[in-house]
Amino acid sequence: MALSDQLQAINQTAEALSSCERRRLFYLCEILDTDNSEACTKEMLKSKVLCHERGNLFLTELMLQLRRFDILRKVYQTSRDEVEKTLKHNQVLPRFSTLSREQMEKAKSFLDVIIELEKLDIVSPERVDCIEKCLRNIGRVDLAKKVTAYKMSAVTSEGHLSQQQRYTAHCPVPTPSSSLQQTRLAQPLHIATENIPLPVDREQNCQSQLDCYKFNTNPRGVCVIIDCVGNDGDMLEHTFKNLHFNVVLRKWLSADETILALKGILRQRENLEGDGFVCCIISRGTENNLLGTDSYAASLRLDFVRRLFTADACPMLAGKPKLFFIQRYNVPGDEDLETDGCDARSRCDIIPTDADVFWSHCWTDGRQLEQGHHRSIYLKALTDALHKGQTRKTHLVDAHTEVNGAIFEHNKRNPGAHYNLDLKHTLRKNLYLQ
């Protein structure tokens, strides 16, 4: 492939990759740059190809590792089988010690990962180079130094032990056939726990970083947006597409049509195969009900919306985060009016009741819609916070704190256009939308 063709292929490749895939690409190329934008990806690949004598093979192996076989076909005019056949004797990328997907899904903590690596004989009490290298690669030099100190302490200890053995004939020496469990009880582990203890807050911080929802499928899941007002649905669509969701936007629906649209999402299995689910609704309504485009017809209870996607009602979403963002514009109404989808015992103030739900509900006076070109302060603050969270890896709850601040400042400046915001969640883990 000529250089001009390679440069064109690089541009097409970078434009076709998601943010998550570009991040993996930098890792495969052994680049620790935090800026994985399209422009930086293009420059990095051009630099790699120009200094690589087998640039085309380098690019195709990257796509093979990313499992982007569609790019192999469309951009590089080759197939997975052809690339794998070529790479049997011509590997270009460095080899990485990896665990299978099944092993990674079973791992619930850093310790679980280490145990799996021990089974592969990659890590042992005497062999910690892999851990040290991984910690340096992710920028945790402080922890890498502790591993280095452990190695040095072990070497010193072994020298001291050898000196003792010359005078103590009965001192037991582990043999090569000793089990790993026996080795764990030997002196190096004793030194690691006694000489270089990890601070409790650091241990907790490391654990919290690992205790996150899996959120890296592409697409990440479906985001359904019901815009019964017609003002901010497009803005939400743009935001969640950038966050790699498959977005379904429906406008100007009645309450009955909203129910049908939500149930339609459930009937399509591919909508539920991602790592999460998002539902955004913009509608006029009363305290516990959404009216859609209706004024006097049957309404839709808020609790019914949530209960459609619980683990009981939708097992494919069990254990996955389910995010709801509701903008309600208050209109005069009778809370005893006929409602669909929920019995009268359900109330807004008990949402949510099951696990893995993030429920953000904002309401304001419906008369604001009478203003020309009205935009929701809440939804604008939400999209801004989600965008910032994507670029700097912010926890969803922390991002919502920024939304709270924006609403507070708006209410202080505009007492006549007051917004009320209620957040309830039962998330069991950290959630990042990066």
C-alpha positions in Angstrom: 0.0 0.0 0.0 1.4 3.4 -1.0 2.0 6.0 1.6 -0.8 8.2 0.4 -3.2 5.3 0.6 -2.0 4.5 4.1 -2.6 8.0 5.2 -6.1 7.9 3.8 -6.7 4.6 5.5 -5.5 6.1 8.8 -8.0 9.0 8.5 -10.9 6.6 7.7 -9.9 4.3 10.6 -9.7 7.1 13.2 -13.1 8.5 12.2 -14.7 5.1 12.4 -13.5 4.2 15.9 -15.3 5.1 19.1 -13.7 6.9 22.0 -13.3 3.6 23.9 -11.7 1.9 20.9 -9.3 4.8 20.4 -8.3 4.5 24.0 -7.5 0.8 23.5 -5.7 1.6 20.3 -3.3 3.9 22.2 -2.7 1.1 24.7 -1.9 -1.4 21.9 0.6 1.1 20.5 2.2 1.6 24.0 1.2 5.2 24.1 0.0 6.7 27.4 -1.4 9.9 26.0 -4.7 10.9 27.7 -5.9 12.8 24.6 -7.4 10.1 22.4 -9.4 12.4 20.1 -9.7 11.7 16.4 -7.0 14.3 15.5 -4.5 12.8 18.0 -5.3 9.3 16.9 -4.6 10.2 13.3 -1.3 11.9 14.2 -0.2 9.0 16.4 -0.9 6.4 13.7 0.8 8.4 11.0 3.9 8.7 13.2 3.9 4.9 13.9 3.4 4.0 10.2 6.1 6.4 9.0 8.7 4.7 11.2 7.5 1.2 10.6 8.7 -0.9 7.7 5.5 -2.9 7.7 3.1 -0.1 8.2 0.1 -1.8 6.5 0.5 -5.0 8.5 0.8 -2.9 11.7 -2.5 -1.2 10.9 -4.4 -4.4 10.0 -3.2 -6.1 13.2 -4.5 -3.2 15.2 -7.9 -3.6 13.7 -7.7 -7.4 14.3 -7.0 -6.7 18.0 -9.9 -4.3 18.2 -12.1 -6.8 16.4 -13.1 -4.2 13.9 -13.4 -6.7 11.0 -15.7 -4.3 9.1 -12.8 -1.8 8.9 -10.5 -4.6 7.6 -13.0 -5.2 4.8 -14.0 -1.7 3.9 -10.7 0.2 4.4 -7.9 -2.3 4.0 -9.6 -4.6 1.5 -8.7 -7.8 3.5 -10.4 -10.2 5.8 -9.9 -11.5 9.3 -8.7 -14.9 8.1 -6.1 -13.4 5.8 -4.7 -11.2 8.5 -4.5 -14.0 11.0 -2.8 -16.2 8.5 -0.2 -13.5 7.8 0.4 -12.8 11.4 1.3 -16.4 12.3 4.9 -15.7 11.4 4.9 -11.9 11.2 3.6 -10.5 14.4 4.1 -6.7 14.7 2.4 -5.6 17.9 3.9 -6.5 21.3 2.4 -9.5 23.0 0.3 -8.8 26.1 -0.6 -11.2 28.9 -4.4 -11.2 28.9 -7.1 -13.1 30.6 -10.1 -14.5 28.9 -13.4 -12.6 28.9 -14.9 -15.3 31.2 -12.1 -14.8 33.7 -12.4 -11.0 33.6 -16.1 -11.2 34.2 -15.6 -13.4 37.2 -13.0 -11.0 38.7 -14.6 -8.7 41.2 -11.4 -7.1 42.6 -7.8 -6.5 41.9 -7.0 -9.6 44.0 -9.1 -11.8 41.8 -7.1 -10.6 38.8 -3.8 -11.4 40.5 -5.1 -14.9 41.4 -6.0 -15.6 37.8 -2.5 -14.4 36.7 -1.0 -16.7 39.3 -2.8 -19.7 37.7 -1.2 -18.8 34.4 2.2 -18.6 36.1 2.6 -15.0 35.2 2.6 -13.7 38.8 3.9 -15.3 41.9 5.4 -14.1 45.2 8.8 -14.2 43.5 7.7 -12.9 40.1 6.0 -9.5 40.3 7.5 -7.7 37.3 4.2 -7.9 35.4 2.4 -6.1 38.2 5.1 -3.5 38.4 5.0 -2.8 34.7 1.2 -2.6 34.6 1.1 -0.1 37.5 3.7 2.1 35.7 1.7 1.9 32.5 -1.5 3.2 34.2 0.4 6.0 35.9 0.4 4.6 39.4 4.1 5.1 40.0 3.5 5.3 43.7 2.2 1.7 43.8 4.9 0.6 41.3 7.5 1.9 43.8 6.0 -0.3 46.5 6.3 -3.3 44.3 9.9 -2.4 43.6 10.6 -2.1 47.3 9.0 -5.5 47.9 11.3 -7.0 45.3 14.4 -5.5 46.9 13.3 -6.5 50.3 12.7 -10.1 49.1 16.2 -10.2 47.6 17.8 -8.9 50.8 15.7 -11.4 52.8 16.8 -14.3 50.6 20.5 -13.3 51.1 20.0 -13.2 54.9 18.2 -16.5 54.9 21.1 -18.2 53.0 23.5 -16.9 55.6 21.3 -18.3 58.4 21.1 -21.7 56.7 24.8 -22.2 57.0 24.4 -22.4 60.7 20.9 -23.9 61.1 20.8 -27.3 59.5 17.1 -27.9 60.3 15.8 -24.7 58.7 13.2 -25.8 56.2 13.8 -24.7 52.6 10.9 -24.7 50.1 11.4 -27.0 47.2 10.4 -26.3 43.5 7.5 -28.7 44.0 6.1 -26.7 46.8 2.6 -25.5 46.2 1.8 -21.9 45.5 -0.3 -21.8 48.8 2.9 -22.9 50.7 4.9 -20.2 48.9 2.4 -17.6 49.9 3.2 -18.4 53.6 6.9 -18.0 53.0 9.0 -15.0 54.1 8.6 -12.7 51.0 4.9 -12.3 51.7 5.6 -11.7 55.4 8.0 -8.9 54.4 5.5 -7.4 52.0 2.8 -7.0 54.6 5.2 -5.9 57.4 7.6 -3.6 55.7 5.5 -1.8 53.1 1.9 -1.6 54.3 -0.6 0.2 52.1 -2.5 3.1 53.8 -6.1 2.2 54.4 -7.4 5.2 52.4 -5.2 4.2 49.4 -6.5 0.6 49.6 -10.1 1.8 49.7 -9.4 4.2 46.8 -7.9 1.4 44.7 -10.9 -0.8 45.5 -13.4 1.9 44.6 -11.7 2.4 41.2 -12.2 -1.3 40.4 -15.8 -1.4 41.8 -17.4 0.1 38.7 -20.2 -0.9 36.4 -19.0 -2.5 33.2 -19.8 0.1 30.6 -17.8 -0.4 27.4 -20.0 -2.1 24.9 -20.5 -0.3 21.6 -23.2 0.8 21.6 -23.4 1.1 25.4 -27.1 0.5 25.2 -30.3 2.2 24.1 -31.3 5.7 25.0 -35.0 6.4 24.4 -36.0 10.0 24.4 -39.7 10.9 24.5 -40.1 14.7 23.8 -43.7 15.7 24.1 -42.8 19.4 24.2 -40.5 19.6 21.2 -37.7 21.8 22.6 -34.8 19.8 23.9 -35.1 16.3 22.5 -32.6 17.0 19.7 -30.0 18.3 22.3 -30.3 15.1 24.3 -30.1 13.0 21.2 -26.8 14.7 20.2 -25.4 14.2 23.8 -26.2 10.5 24.1 -25.0 9.7 20.6 -21.6 11.2 21.6 -21.7 9.0 24.7 -22.0 6.0 22.3 -25.7 5.1 22.9 -28.1 3.9 20.3 -30.6 6.8 20.5 -34.3 6.5 19.7 -36.0 9.9 19.7 -39.8 10.2 19.5 -41.6 13.5 19.5 -45.1 14.8 20.2 -46.5 11.6 21.8 -49.7 11.2 23.8 -49.6 9.3 27.1 -50.9 6.1 25.4 -48.3 6.5 22.6 -45.6 6.9 25.1 -46.5 3.6 26.8 -46.5 1.9 23.4 -43.1 3.4 22.5 -41.5 2.3 25.8 -43.0 -1.2 25.5 -41.7 -1.3 21.9 -38.2 -0.8 23.1 -38.5 -3.8 25.4 -39.7 -6.0 22.5 -36.4 -5.5 20.6 -33.8 -7.7 22.1 -30.9 -5.8 20.6 -31.9 -2.7 22.6 -31.2 -4.5 25.8 -27.9 -6.2 25.0 -25.7 -3.3 26.0 -24.3 -2.4 29.4 -27.0 0.0 30.4 -30.2 1.8 29.6 -31.3 5.5 29.5 -34.8 7.0 29.4 -35.4 10.7 29.0 -38.9 12.2 29.0 -39.9 15.8 28.5 -43.6 16.4 29.1 -46.3 18.4 30.7 -47.8 16.8 33.8 -49.0 16.9 37.4 -47.3 15.8 40.6 -47.2 12.1 39.8 -48.4 11.9 36.2 -47.2 12.7 32.7 -49.7 13.9 30.1 -47.8 13.8 26.9 -49.6 15.9 24.3 -52.9 15.2 26.0 -54.7 17.7 28.1 -57.6 15.8 29.6 -57.1 12.2 28.5 -55.6 9.3 30.6 -52.1 10.1 31.9 -49.0 8.0 32.5 -47.8 7.5 36.1 -44.1 8.2 36.6 -43.7 5.0 38.7 -45.0 2.9 35.8 -42.1 4.2 33.6 -39.5 3.0 36.0 -41.2 -0.4 36.7 -41.3 -1.2 33.0 -37.5 -1.7 33.1 -36.9 -3.3 36.5 -35.1 -6.7 36.7 -38.4 -8.5 37.3 -40.1 -6.9 34.2 -37.0 -7.0 32.0 -34.5 -9.6 33.1 -32.0 -8.6 30.4 -31.4 -5.4 32.3 -30.8 -7.1 35.6 -27.6 -5.8 37.3 -27.2 -3.1 34.6 -27.5 0.7 35.4 -30.9 2.1 34.4 -30.8 5.9 34.1 -33.9 8.1 34.0 -34.0 11.9 33.3 -37.4 13.5 33.6 -38.3 17.1 32.8 -41.9 17.8 33.8 -43.7 21.1 33.2 -46.4 21.5 35.8 -50.0 22.2 34.6 -53.1 22.5 36.7 -54.7 19.1 37.1 -56.5 16.7 39.4 -54.2 14.0 40.9 -57.2 11.7 41.0 -57.7 11.7 37.2 -57.7 8.4 35.3 -54.2 6.9 34.9 -52.7 4.2 32.9 -50.0 1.7 33.8 -50.0 1.9 37.6 -52.3 1.5 40.6 -53.1 4.4 42.9 -50.7 3.2 45.6 -47.6 4.2 43.6 -46.2 7.6 44.5 -43.4 9.6 43.1 -41.7 10.0 46.5 -40.9 6.2 46.7 -39.0 6.1 43.4 -36.8 4.1 43.0 -37.3 0.9 45.0 -35.1 -1.6 43.2 -31.3 -1.8 42.5 -29.2 -0.1 39.8 -31.6 2.8 39.2 -30.6 6.5 38.8 -33.7 8.7 38.9 -33.3 12.4 38.2 -36.7 14.3 38.1 -37.0 18.0 37.5 -40.2 20.1 37.4 -41.0 23.7 36.8 -44.0 25.9 35.9 -45.5 24.9 32.6 -46.2 28.6 31.8 -42.5 28.9 30.9 -43.3 27.0 27.7 -45.3 30.0 26.6 -42.1 31.9 26.2 -40.6 31.8 22.7 -37.7 29.4 22.2 -37.8 28.2 25.8 -35.0 25.7 26.7 -34.9 23.7 29.9 -32.3 25.0 32.3 -32.1 21.5 33.8 -31.6 19.6 30.5 -29.0 22.2 29.4 -27.1 21.8 32.7 -27.4 18.0 32.4 -25.9 17.8 28.9 -23.1 20.2 29.9 -22.2 18.0 32.9 -22.3 14.8 30.9 -20.1 16.3 28.3 -17.5 17.4 30.9 -17.8 14.0 32.6 -16.9 12.3 29.3 -13.7 14.3 28.9 -12.5 14.1 32.5 -14.0 10.8 33.7 -16.5 12.1 36.3 -18.7 9.8 38.3 -22.4 10.2 37.3 -23.4 11.3 40.8 -20.6 13.9 40.8 -21.8 15.2 37.4 -25.3 15.5 38.8 -23.8 17.7 41.6 -22.8 20.2 38.9 -26.4 20.1 37.7 -27.6 20.9 41.2 -25.3 23.8 41.3 -26.5 25.2 38.0 -30.1 24.9 39.1 -29.4 26.6 42.4 -27.6 29.6 40.6 -30.5 29.9 38.1 -33.1 29.9 40.9 -31.2 32.6 42.8 -31.1 34.8 39.7 -34.6 34.0 38.5 -37.0 33.5 41.4 -40.0 33.7 39.1 -38.8 30.8 37.0 -38.0 28.3 39.7 -36.8 24.7 39.0 -37.2 21.9 41.5 -34.8 18.9 41.2 -35.0 15.5 42.9 -32.4 12.8 42.6 -32.8 9.3 43.9 -30.6 6.4 43.1 -29.9 2.8 44.1 -26.6 2.4 42.2 -24.4 -0.3 43.7 -21.2 0.7 42.0 -19.5 3.7 40.5 -20.7 4.7 37.0 -18.6 6.6 34.5 -19.9 7.7 31.1 -16.5 8.4 29.6 
